[in-house]
Amino acid sequence: MRSVHLATSQYVPLPLTARGYDAAVHLRRLKSYQWWAFFVTFGGYFMAHFSRKCYSTVKQQVRDDDGYSESILFKMDSVFMGTYAIGNIISGKLGDTFSTTTVLAIGLFGSGMCLFLMNVSLWFDFEGASATLGDFFILGVCFLFGFFQSAGEPVGTAVMGNWFCDQESVNRRGLIFGLWSCHQYCGEIFAALCTAYVLNAEYQYWWALLIPAITNFGWGFLTMRLVADPVDVGIITDDVHIRMERHTLMYAARADVDHSSPAPITYAGALRIPMVAKYAFAFGFFKLTNYVLFFWLPYFLGKHFDPVYANLIAAFYSVGMMPGGIIVGVVSDLFGGRRATVIGVFMCLLIVFLGIFSQKSEDLGAPALLAMLGIMGFLVGGSNNIIASAVAADLASHPSVKGNNKSLGTVTGLINGCGAITTSIGLLAVGPLQANVGWSSVWIFLMGCTGAGTLLMTSKIYRELFPKPELDAELDLV
């Protein structure tokens, strides 16, 4: 059968009547590779969160053993989130424009390099030699670290969208992406357990940074062998047919048409897709809530428990996040893709639990903390997972971009990038709030952020609950 390399090279379009292929064979080939695409992209973002979480689990040791100030620890998070935000927007576009697997692999190699450089600064005591040198170096590494870490989700989501494009997968998109987005929580839990093991075994704490550095390099080599798009191996799907037919019509209409693959969607084009901008800003507030808990739970708990126990308790927040994403995905599938409504219910419940946490967090014992953090993780994880994966895939499938497979990375990158910008700004408030008012003010601040994000989604929730009859069939997409 004649292969058509839309994603990587120029081609002469096939006429619309040239459909001499066995659809069942192509579907079977598509299905047989889906598990591998799922595994490799899942592992890649697992590594990203393993890397990202590991340095937050040793903040106390970085401060106490190596002399870094609490102010620098706050700045590390803000610098990381700032470049991570910009990187998400850029990485999504790069993934839609250049080799997807190369972009993913560079992110993994770069993350491993940054963690290794953090270790170099600790081994040679840069902070002890000169506080200016130590601070500048560690902030510079965090600056680069954010860029490299940003490649995982938007580009990985694009690969998942390419492979899980058959009708059965589209109908189960919430479940599939809910399961896939557990990568981040598996990585966070593994990081907490890895750090707990290192500290409990009385190894040097920097091993908790060196181990993910090594594993990132290894997974980067595996990722380079991933096939990013079914069409690259001659698998013809319905989406590929749409691309071929659109290009064939253009070719027939204009002899001088560019014979290359469809151009990637522009940022302006992505923002014109209905609800992309509102989801991006709403996600920012939800992501801020998640990252304050992500970065600072081990530190907050470390004031009340020993470091090993604090990391294990904090890990329960990530444990709760895993079923949250899966359940939101399944429930939204069952309700016809009404994802905004399900997310809104979860966020309203989260506000209630944050209110309880703001009043009782200093007094709760370990069992009560485990229960509270598990429930809060469940609520946060459900919403964040689905917006960053299934909702982004829904939006990138809007009729205005149908037939262009080079939109999902850009849409996901915009949602993640705008979310990370909001997060990086919001993180700057955590330090002054907890220093001047106390930790209860931080949890109240997060209540306000969660409420603001939910309000941004009210128009979408209303249209899901009370759809216009003519738009009911396209509920997800408008």
LUMDRENTOR-378615 format. One record per residue (C-alpha): residue number from 1; residue in three letters; x, y, z. Coordinates in steps of 0.5 Angstrom, whole numbers, plus 500, padded with zeros to 3 digits. Layout:
LUMDRENTOR-378615
+-----+------+-----+-----+-----+
: pos : code :  xx :  yy :  zz :
+-----+------+-----+-----+-----+
: NUM :  ALA :   X :   Y :   Z :
...
+-----+------+-----+-----+-----+
//
This chain:
LUMDRENTOR-378615
+-----+------+-----+-----+-----+
: pos : code :  xx :  yy :  zz :
+-----+------+-----+-----+-----+
:   1 :  MET : 500 : 500 : 500 :
:   2 :  ARG : 502 : 507 : 498 :
:   3 :  SER : 504 : 511 : 505 :
:   4 :  VAL : 503 : 518 : 506 :
:   5 :  HIS : 508 : 522 : 510 :
:   6 :  LEU : 504 : 528 : 512 :
:   7 :  ALA : 508 : 530 : 518 :
:   8 :  THR : 515 : 529 : 516 :
:   9 :  SER : 516 : 531 : 508 :
:  10 :  GLN : 512 : 533 : 502 :
:  11 :  TYR : 507 : 529 : 498 :
:  12 :  VAL : 503 : 529 : 492 :
:  13 :  PRO : 496 : 528 : 495 :
:  14 :  LEU : 492 : 522 : 493 :
:  15 :  PRO : 485 : 523 : 489 :
:  16 :  LEU : 479 : 523 : 493 :
:  17 :  THR : 477 : 516 : 490 :
:  18 :  ALA : 484 : 513 : 492 :
:  19 :  ARG : 481 : 509 : 498 :
:  20 :  GLY : 484 : 502 : 496 :
:  21 :  TYR : 486 : 500 : 504 :
:  22 :  ASP : 483 : 495 : 509 :
:  23 :  ALA : 480 : 500 : 514 :
:  24 :  ALA : 480 : 494 : 519 :
:  25 :  VAL : 488 : 492 : 518 :
:  26 :  HIS : 489 : 500 : 519 :
:  27 :  LEU : 485 : 500 : 526 :
:  28 :  ARG : 488 : 494 : 528 :
:  29 :  ARG : 495 : 497 : 527 :
:  30 :  LEU : 493 : 503 : 530 :
:  31 :  LYS : 490 : 499 : 536 :
:  32 :  SER : 497 : 495 : 537 :
:  33 :  TYR : 501 : 501 : 538 :
:  34 :  GLN : 497 : 505 : 542 :
:  35 :  TRP : 499 : 502 : 549 :
:  36 :  TRP : 506 : 503 : 547 :
:  37 :  ALA : 505 : 510 : 546 :
:  38 :  PHE : 501 : 511 : 552 :
:  39 :  PHE : 507 : 507 : 556 :
:  40 :  VAL : 512 : 512 : 553 :
:  41 :  THR : 509 : 518 : 554 :
:  42 :  PHE : 506 : 516 : 561 :
:  43 :  GLY : 513 : 515 : 563 :
:  44 :  GLY : 516 : 521 : 560 :
:  45 :  TYR : 512 : 525 : 564 :
:  46 :  PHE : 512 : 521 : 570 :
:  47 :  MET : 520 : 523 : 570 :
:  48 :  ALA : 518 : 530 : 569 :
:  49 :  HIS : 514 : 530 : 576 :
:  50 :  PHE : 519 : 525 : 579 :
:  51 :  SER : 524 : 531 : 578 :
:  52 :  ARG : 520 : 536 : 579 :
:  53 :  LYS : 518 : 534 : 586 :
:  54 :  CYS : 524 : 531 : 588 :
:  55 :  TYR : 528 : 538 : 590 :
:  56 :  SER : 521 : 540 : 594 :
:  57 :  THR : 522 : 534 : 598 :
:  58 :  VAL : 529 : 536 : 600 :
:  59 :  LYS : 528 : 543 : 602 :
:  60 :  GLN : 529 : 543 : 609 :
:  61 :  GLN : 536 : 539 : 608 :
:  62 :  VAL : 538 : 545 : 603 :
:  63 :  ARG : 536 : 550 : 608 :
:  64 :  ASP : 539 : 547 : 614 :
:  65 :  ASP : 545 : 543 : 611 :
:  66 :  ASP : 547 : 548 : 605 :
:  67 :  GLY : 545 : 554 : 608 :
:  68 :  TYR : 540 : 557 : 603 :
:  69 :  SER : 536 : 562 : 605 :
:  70 :  GLU : 528 : 561 : 606 :
:  71 :  SER : 527 : 567 : 601 :
:  72 :  ILE : 532 : 563 : 596 :
:  73 :  LEU : 527 : 557 : 596 :
:  74 :  PHE : 521 : 561 : 595 :
:  75 :  LYS : 525 : 565 : 589 :
:  76 :  MET : 527 : 558 : 586 :
:  77 :  ASP : 519 : 556 : 585 :
:  78 :  SER : 517 : 563 : 582 :
:  79 :  VAL : 523 : 562 : 577 :
:  80 :  PHE : 522 : 555 : 575 :
:  81 :  MET : 514 : 557 : 574 :
:  82 :  GLY : 516 : 563 : 570 :
:  83 :  THR : 520 : 559 : 565 :
:  84 :  TYR : 516 : 553 : 566 :
:  85 :  ALA : 510 : 558 : 564 :
:  86 :  ILE : 513 : 561 : 558 :
:  87 :  GLY : 516 : 554 : 556 :
:  88 :  ASN : 509 : 551 : 556 :
:  89 :  ILE : 507 : 556 : 550 :
:  90 :  ILE : 513 : 555 : 546 :
:  91 :  SER : 514 : 547 : 547 :
:  92 :  GLY : 507 : 546 : 545 :
:  93 :  LYS : 508 : 550 : 538 :
:  94 :  LEU : 515 : 547 : 537 :
:  95 :  GLY : 512 : 540 : 538 :
:  96 :  ASP : 507 : 542 : 533 :
:  97 :  THR : 512 : 544 : 528 :
:  98 :  PHE : 518 : 540 : 529 :
:  99 :  SER : 520 : 533 : 531 :
: 100 :  THR : 515 : 531 : 537 :
: 101 :  THR : 520 : 526 : 539 :
: 102 :  THR : 526 : 530 : 539 :
: 103 :  VAL : 522 : 536 : 543 :
: 104 :  LEU : 520 : 530 : 548 :
: 105 :  ALA : 527 : 527 : 549 :
: 106 :  ILE : 531 : 534 : 549 :
: 107 :  GLY : 526 : 536 : 555 :
: 108 :  LEU : 528 : 529 : 559 :
: 109 :  PHE : 536 : 530 : 557 :
: 110 :  GLY : 535 : 538 : 559 :
: 111 :  SER : 532 : 536 : 566 :
: 112 :  GLY : 537 : 531 : 568 :
: 113 :  MET : 542 : 536 : 566 :
: 114 :  CYS : 539 : 541 : 571 :
: 115 :  LEU : 538 : 536 : 577 :
: 116 :  PHE : 546 : 534 : 576 :
: 117 :  LEU : 548 : 541 : 576 :
: 118 :  MET : 544 : 542 : 582 :
: 119 :  ASN : 548 : 537 : 585 :
: 120 :  VAL : 554 : 540 : 583 :
: 121 :  SER : 553 : 546 : 587 :
: 122 :  LEU : 551 : 542 : 593 :
: 123 :  TRP : 558 : 538 : 592 :
: 124 :  PHE : 562 : 544 : 591 :
: 125 :  ASP : 559 : 548 : 597 :
: 126 :  PHE : 557 : 554 : 592 :
: 127 :  GLU : 553 : 557 : 597 :
: 128 :  GLY : 558 : 557 : 603 :
: 129 :  ALA : 564 : 559 : 598 :
: 130 :  SER : 560 : 565 : 596 :
: 131 :  ALA : 552 : 567 : 598 :
: 132 :  THR : 552 : 571 : 591 :
: 133 :  LEU : 555 : 565 : 587 :
: 134 :  GLY : 550 : 560 : 590 :
: 135 :  ASP : 544 : 564 : 590 :
: 136 :  PHE : 545 : 566 : 582 :
: 137 :  PHE : 547 : 559 : 580 :
: 138 :  ILE : 541 : 555 : 583 :
: 139 :  LEU : 536 : 560 : 581 :
: 140 :  GLY : 540 : 560 : 574 :
: 141 :  VAL : 539 : 552 : 574 :
: 142 :  CYS : 532 : 553 : 576 :
: 143 :  PHE : 531 : 558 : 570 :
: 144 :  LEU : 533 : 553 : 565 :
: 145 :  PHE : 530 : 547 : 569 :
: 146 :  GLY : 523 : 550 : 568 :
: 147 :  PHE : 524 : 551 : 560 :
: 148 :  PHE : 526 : 543 : 560 :
: 149 :  GLN : 520 : 541 : 564 :
: 150 :  SER : 515 : 544 : 560 :
: 151 :  ALA : 516 : 540 : 554 :
: 152 :  GLY : 512 : 534 : 557 :
: 153 :  GLU : 505 : 535 : 558 :
: 154 :  PRO : 503 : 539 : 551 :
: 155 :  VAL : 508 : 535 : 547 :
: 156 :  GLY : 506 : 528 : 550 :
: 157 :  THR : 498 : 530 : 550 :
: 158 :  ALA : 499 : 531 : 542 :
: 159 :  VAL : 502 : 524 : 541 :
: 160 :  MET : 496 : 521 : 545 :
: 161 :  GLY : 491 : 525 : 541 :
: 162 :  ASN : 495 : 523 : 535 :
: 163 :  TRP : 494 : 515 : 537 :
: 164 :  PHE : 488 : 515 : 540 :
: 165 :  CYS : 484 : 518 : 535 :
: 166 :  ASP : 479 : 512 : 533 :
: 167 :  GLN : 472 : 513 : 535 :
: 168 :  GLU : 472 : 508 : 541 :
: 169 :  SER : 478 : 512 : 544 :
: 170 :  VAL : 474 : 519 : 543 :
: 171 :  ASN : 468 : 516 : 546 :
: 172 :  ARG : 472 : 514 : 552 :
: 173 :  ARG : 477 : 520 : 552 :
: 174 :  GLY : 476 : 522 : 559 :
: 175 :  LEU : 477 : 515 : 562 :
: 176 :  ILE : 484 : 514 : 557 :
: 177 :  PHE : 486 : 521 : 559 :
: 178 :  GLY : 484 : 520 : 566 :
: 179 :  LEU : 489 : 514 : 567 :
: 180 :  TRP : 494 : 517 : 563 :
: 181 :  SER : 495 : 524 : 567 :
: 182 :  CYS : 496 : 519 : 573 :
: 183 :  HIS : 503 : 520 : 571 :
: 184 :  GLN : 504 : 526 : 575 :
: 185 :  TYR : 502 : 523 : 581 :
: 186 :  CYS : 505 : 517 : 580 :
: 187 :  GLY : 512 : 521 : 579 :
: 188 :  GLU : 510 : 525 : 585 :
: 189 :  ILE : 509 : 519 : 590 :
: 190 :  PHE : 515 : 516 : 587 :
: 191 :  ALA : 519 : 522 : 589 :
: 192 :  ALA : 517 : 522 : 596 :
: 193 :  LEU : 518 : 515 : 597 :
: 194 :  CYS : 525 : 515 : 594 :
: 195 :  THR : 527 : 521 : 598 :
: 196 :  ALA : 524 : 518 : 605 :
: 197 :  TYR : 528 : 512 : 603 :
: 198 :  VAL : 534 : 516 : 602 :
: 199 :  LEU : 533 : 520 : 608 :
: 200 :  ASN : 531 : 514 : 612 :
: 201 :  ALA : 537 : 510 : 610 :
: 202 :  GLU : 542 : 516 : 612 :
: 203 :  TYR : 545 : 517 : 605 :
: 204 :  GLN : 547 : 524 : 603 :
: 205 :  TYR : 540 : 527 : 601 :
: 206 :  TRP : 543 : 529 : 594 :
: 207 :  TRP : 542 : 522 : 592 :
: 208 :  ALA : 534 : 524 : 592 :
: 209 :  LEU : 537 : 529 : 586 :
: 210 :  LEU : 542 : 525 : 583 :
: 211 :  ILE : 537 : 518 : 582 :
: 212 :  PRO : 532 : 522 : 578 :
: 213 :  ALA : 537 : 526 : 574 :
: 214 :  ILE : 540 : 519 : 571 :
: 215 :  THR : 533 : 516 : 570 :
: 216 :  ASN : 531 : 522 : 566 :
: 217 :  PHE : 537 : 521 : 561 :
: 218 :  GLY : 535 : 513 : 560 :
: 219 :  TRP : 528 : 515 : 559 :
: 220 :  GLY : 530 : 520 : 554 :
: 221 :  PHE : 534 : 515 : 550 :
: 222 :  LEU : 527 : 511 : 550 :
: 223 :  THR : 523 : 517 : 548 :
: 224 :  MET : 527 : 518 : 541 :
: 225 :  ARG : 525 : 511 : 539 :
: 226 :  LEU : 517 : 513 : 539 :
: 227 :  VAL : 513 : 514 : 533 :
: 228 :  ALA : 509 : 520 : 534 :
: 229 :  ASP : 504 : 520 : 529 :
: 230 :  PRO : 500 : 514 : 526 :
: 231 :  VAL : 501 : 517 : 519 :
: 232 :  ASP : 509 : 516 : 520 :
: 233 :  VAL : 508 : 509 : 519 :
: 234 :  GLY : 503 : 509 : 514 :
: 235 :  ILE : 497 : 508 : 518 :
: 236 :  ILE : 491 : 511 : 515 :
: 237 :  THR : 486 : 514 : 520 :
: 238 :  ASP : 479 : 518 : 519 :
: 239 :  ASP : 483 : 524 : 521 :
: 240 :  VAL : 489 : 523 : 516 :
: 241 :  HIS : 483 : 522 : 511 :
: 242 :  ILE : 480 : 529 : 513 :
: 243 :  ARG : 487 : 532 : 512 :
: 244 :  MET : 488 : 528 : 505 :
: 245 :  GLU : 482 : 531 : 503 :
: 246 :  ARG : 483 : 538 : 505 :
: 247 :  HIS : 490 : 538 : 502 :
: 248 :  THR : 487 : 534 : 495 :
: 249 :  LEU : 482 : 540 : 494 :
: 250 :  MET : 487 : 545 : 495 :
: 251 :  TYR : 491 : 542 : 490 :
: 252 :  ALA : 486 : 541 : 485 :
: 253 :  ALA : 484 : 548 : 486 :
: 254 :  ARG : 491 : 551 : 486 :
: 255 :  ALA : 497 : 548 : 482 :
: 256 :  ASP : 502 : 552 : 486 :
: 257 :  VAL : 499 : 550 : 492 :
: 258 :  ASP : 505 : 548 : 498 :
: 259 :  HIS : 505 : 541 : 498 :
: 260 :  SER : 507 : 540 : 505 :
: 261 :  SER : 503 : 538 : 511 :
: 262 :  PRO : 498 : 543 : 514 :
: 263 :  ALA : 501 : 548 : 517 :
: 264 :  PRO : 501 : 548 : 525 :
: 265 :  ILE : 495 : 553 : 528 :
: 266 :  THR : 498 : 560 : 530 :
: 267 :  TYR : 497 : 562 : 537 :
: 268 :  ALA : 492 : 567 : 535 :
: 269 :  GLY : 488 : 561 : 532 :
: 270 :  ALA : 488 : 557 : 538 :
: 271 :  LEU : 485 : 563 : 542 :
: 272 :  ARG : 480 : 564 : 537 :
: 273 :  ILE : 477 : 557 : 539 :
: 274 :  PRO : 471 : 558 : 544 :
: 275 :  MET : 473 : 557 : 551 :
: 276 :  VAL : 481 : 556 : 550 :
: 277 :  ALA : 482 : 563 : 553 :
: 278 :  LYS : 477 : 562 : 559 :
: 279 :  TYR : 480 : 555 : 560 :
: 280 :  ALA : 487 : 557 : 560 :
: 281 :  PHE : 486 : 563 : 566 :
: 282 :  ALA : 481 : 558 : 570 :
: 283 :  PHE : 486 : 553 : 570 :
: 284 :  GLY : 491 : 558 : 572 :
: 285 :  PHE : 488 : 559 : 579 :
: 286 :  PHE : 487 : 551 : 580 :
: 287 :  LYS : 494 : 550 : 578 :
: 288 :  LEU : 496 : 555 : 583 :
: 289 :  THR : 492 : 551 : 588 :
: 290 :  ASN : 495 : 545 : 586 :
: 291 :  TYR : 503 : 548 : 586 :
: 292 :  VAL : 502 : 551 : 593 :
: 293 :  LEU : 500 : 544 : 596 :
: 294 :  PHE : 505 : 541 : 591 :
: 295 :  PHE : 511 : 545 : 593 :
: 296 :  TRP : 510 : 547 : 600 :
: 297 :  LEU : 506 : 541 : 604 :
: 298 :  PRO : 513 : 537 : 605 :
: 299 :  TYR : 516 : 544 : 608 :
: 300 :  PHE : 509 : 546 : 612 :
: 301 :  LEU : 509 : 539 : 615 :
: 302 :  GLY : 516 : 538 : 617 :
: 303 :  LYS : 515 : 544 : 622 :
: 304 :  HIS : 510 : 539 : 626 :
: 305 :  PHE : 513 : 532 : 624 :
: 306 :  ASP : 520 : 529 : 622 :
: 307 :  PRO : 522 : 530 : 615 :
: 308 :  VAL : 521 : 522 : 613 :
: 309 :  TYR : 514 : 522 : 616 :
: 310 :  ALA : 513 : 529 : 613 :
: 311 :  ASN : 514 : 527 : 606 :
: 312 :  LEU : 510 : 520 : 607 :
: 313 :  ILE : 504 : 524 : 609 :
: 314 :  ALA : 505 : 529 : 604 :
: 315 :  ALA : 505 : 524 : 599 :
: 316 :  PHE : 498 : 522 : 601 :
: 317 :  TYR : 496 : 528 : 597 :
: 318 :  SER : 498 : 525 : 591 :
: 319 :  VAL : 495 : 519 : 592 :
: 320 :  GLY : 488 : 522 : 592 :
: 321 :  MET : 490 : 526 : 586 :
: 322 :  MET : 490 : 519 : 582 :
: 323 :  PRO : 483 : 517 : 582 :
: 324 :  GLY : 480 : 524 : 582 :
: 325 :  GLY : 483 : 525 : 575 :
: 326 :  ILE : 480 : 518 : 573 :
: 327 :  ILE : 473 : 519 : 576 :
: 328 :  VAL : 472 : 526 : 573 :
: 329 :  GLY : 474 : 523 : 566 :
: 330 :  VAL : 469 : 517 : 567 :
: 331 :  VAL : 463 : 521 : 570 :
: 332 :  SER : 464 : 527 : 564 :
: 333 :  ASP : 464 : 521 : 559 :
: 334 :  LEU : 458 : 518 : 562 :
: 335 :  PHE : 454 : 525 : 562 :
: 336 :  GLY : 456 : 526 : 555 :
: 337 :  GLY : 462 : 530 : 555 :
: 338 :  ARG : 460 : 535 : 560 :
: 339 :  ARG : 467 : 536 : 563 :
: 340 :  ALA : 466 : 543 : 566 :
: 341 :  THR : 460 : 542 : 570 :
: 342 :  VAL : 463 : 536 : 573 :
: 343 :  ILE : 470 : 540 : 575 :
: 344 :  GLY : 465 : 546 : 578 :
: 345 :  VAL : 462 : 541 : 583 :
: 346 :  PHE : 469 : 538 : 585 :
: 347 :  MET : 472 : 545 : 586 :
: 348 :  CYS : 466 : 548 : 590 :
: 349 :  LEU : 467 : 542 : 594 :
: 350 :  LEU : 475 : 543 : 595 :
: 351 :  ILE : 473 : 550 : 597 :
: 352 :  VAL : 469 : 547 : 603 :
: 353 :  PHE : 475 : 543 : 605 :
: 354 :  LEU : 480 : 549 : 604 :
: 355 :  GLY : 476 : 552 : 609 :
: 356 :  ILE : 476 : 547 : 614 :
: 357 :  PHE : 484 : 546 : 613 :
: 358 :  SER : 485 : 554 : 614 :
: 359 :  GLN : 482 : 553 : 621 :
: 360 :  LYS : 485 : 546 : 623 :
: 361 :  SER : 491 : 545 : 619 :
: 362 :  GLU : 496 : 546 : 625 :
: 363 :  ASP : 492 : 542 : 630 :
: 364 :  LEU : 490 : 536 : 626 :
: 365 :  GLY : 494 : 529 : 628 :
: 366 :  ALA : 497 : 525 : 622 :
: 367 :  PRO : 491 : 520 : 621 :
: 368 :  ALA : 486 : 526 : 620 :
: 369 :  LEU : 491 : 530 : 616 :
: 370 :  LEU : 492 : 523 : 611 :
: 371 :  ALA : 484 : 524 : 610 :
: 372 :  MET : 484 : 531 : 609 :
: 373 :  LEU : 490 : 531 : 604 :
: 374 :  GLY : 487 : 525 : 600 :
: 375 :  ILE : 480 : 528 : 599 :
: 376 :  MET : 484 : 535 : 597 :
: 377 :  GLY : 488 : 531 : 592 :
: 378 :  PHE : 482 : 527 : 590 :
: 379 :  LEU : 478 : 534 : 588 :
: 380 :  VAL : 484 : 538 : 585 :
: 381 :  GLY : 487 : 532 : 581 :
: 382 :  GLY : 480 : 531 : 578 :
: 383 :  SER : 480 : 538 : 575 :
: 384 :  ASN : 487 : 539 : 573 :
: 385 :  ASN : 488 : 532 : 570 :
: 386 :  ILE : 482 : 533 : 565 :
: 387 :  ILE : 483 : 540 : 563 :
: 388 :  ALA : 490 : 539 : 561 :
: 389 :  SER : 489 : 533 : 557 :
: 390 :  ALA : 482 : 531 : 555 :
: 391 :  VAL : 479 : 538 : 555 :
: 392 :  ALA : 485 : 540 : 551 :
: 393 :  ALA : 484 : 534 : 546 :
: 394 :  ASP : 476 : 536 : 546 :
: 395 :  LEU : 478 : 544 : 544 :
: 396 :  ALA : 483 : 542 : 539 :
: 397 :  SER : 478 : 537 : 536 :
: 398 :  HIS : 473 : 543 : 535 :
: 399 :  PRO : 470 : 544 : 527 :
: 400 :  SER : 474 : 550 : 526 :
: 401 :  VAL : 481 : 546 : 526 :
: 402 :  LYS : 478 : 539 : 524 :
: 403 :  GLY : 483 : 536 : 519 :
: 404 :  ASN : 489 : 539 : 522 :
: 405 :  ASN : 493 : 535 : 527 :
: 406 :  LYS : 498 : 540 : 529 :
: 407 :  SER : 493 : 544 : 534 :
: 408 :  LEU : 493 : 540 : 540 :
: 409 :  GLY : 500 : 541 : 542 :
: 410 :  THR : 499 : 549 : 541 :
: 411 :  VAL : 492 : 549 : 545 :
: 412 :  THR : 495 : 544 : 551 :
: 413 :  GLY : 501 : 549 : 551 :
: 414 :  LEU : 497 : 555 : 551 :
: 415 :  ILE : 492 : 552 : 557 :
: 416 :  ASN : 498 : 550 : 561 :
: 417 :  GLY : 503 : 556 : 559 :
: 418 :  CYS : 497 : 561 : 561 :
: 419 :  GLY : 496 : 557 : 568 :
: 420 :  ALA : 503 : 557 : 569 :
: 421 :  ILE : 504 : 564 : 569 :
: 422 :  THR : 498 : 565 : 574 :
: 423 :  THR : 501 : 560 : 578 :
: 424 :  SER : 508 : 563 : 578 :
: 425 :  ILE : 505 : 570 : 580 :
: 426 :  GLY : 501 : 567 : 585 :
: 427 :  LEU : 507 : 563 : 588 :
: 428 :  LEU : 510 : 570 : 590 :
: 429 :  ALA : 504 : 571 : 595 :
: 430 :  VAL : 506 : 565 : 599 :
: 431 :  GLY : 512 : 567 : 602 :
: 432 :  PRO : 510 : 574 : 605 :
: 433 :  LEU : 503 : 571 : 607 :
: 434 :  GLN : 505 : 565 : 611 :
: 435 :  ALA : 511 : 570 : 614 :
: 436 :  ASN : 507 : 576 : 616 :
: 437 :  VAL : 500 : 572 : 617 :
: 438 :  GLY : 501 : 565 : 618 :
: 439 :  TRP : 499 : 559 : 614 :
: 440 :  SER : 492 : 559 : 615 :
: 441 :  SER : 492 : 566 : 611 :
: 442 :  VAL : 495 : 561 : 605 :
: 443 :  TRP : 489 : 556 : 605 :
: 444 :  ILE : 484 : 562 : 605 :
: 445 :  PHE : 488 : 565 : 599 :
: 446 :  LEU : 487 : 558 : 595 :
: 447 :  MET : 480 : 558 : 597 :
: 448 :  GLY : 479 : 565 : 593 :
: 449 :  CYS : 484 : 562 : 587 :
: 450 :  THR : 479 : 556 : 587 :
: 451 :  GLY : 473 : 560 : 587 :
: 452 :  ALA : 476 : 565 : 581 :
: 453 :  GLY : 477 : 559 : 577 :
: 454 :  THR : 470 : 556 : 578 :
: 455 :  LEU : 467 : 563 : 576 :
: 456 :  LEU : 471 : 563 : 570 :
: 457 :  MET : 467 : 557 : 567 :
: 458 :  THR : 460 : 559 : 569 :
: 459 :  SER : 458 : 560 : 562 :
: 460 :  LYS : 461 : 554 : 560 :
: 461 :  ILE : 457 : 550 : 565 :
: 462 :  TYR : 451 : 554 : 564 :
: 463 :  ARG : 451 : 552 : 557 :
: 464 :  GLU : 452 : 544 : 559 :
: 465 :  LEU : 446 : 544 : 563 :
: 466 :  PHE : 442 : 548 : 559 :
: 467 :  PRO : 444 : 547 : 552 :
: 468 :  LYS : 441 : 550 : 546 :
: 469 :  PRO : 438 : 544 : 542 :
: 470 :  GLU : 442 : 546 : 535 :
: 471 :  LEU : 448 : 545 : 539 :
: 472 :  ASP : 447 : 539 : 543 :
: 473 :  ALA : 450 : 535 : 539 :
: 474 :  GLU : 457 : 539 : 539 :
: 475 :  LEU : 456 : 540 : 547 :
: 476 :  ASP : 464 : 539 : 548 :
: 477 :  LEU : 466 : 543 : 542 :
: 478 :  VAL : 463 : 550 : 543 :
+-----+------+-----+-----+-----+
//
